[in-house]
Amino acid sequence: MIRITMMHHMSPQRNTLNPPADEPAGTAANPLRVLESQELLGRSGEVVIRHNDRLYRLRRTRLGKLILTA
């Protein structure tokens, strides 16, 4: 199961992930989904993503970085 956390997009004017208390809900930038890479990549350390009928490979390197290739 993939755990998804919602966060508000950071803007240059705001140094916070949350909108101001006086800003009504739904008016801030669309919330971003946060996925844990371990859950997304699984034990193999890689996943194939289809985007616009093209396949991309997202993988974890030996140094723990992420690389996306077409």
Secondary structure, DSSP 8 states (H G I E B T S, - for coil): ---EEEE----TT--SSS--TTS-TT-SS--EEEE-HHHHHTTTTEEEEEETTEEEEEEE-TTS-EEEE-
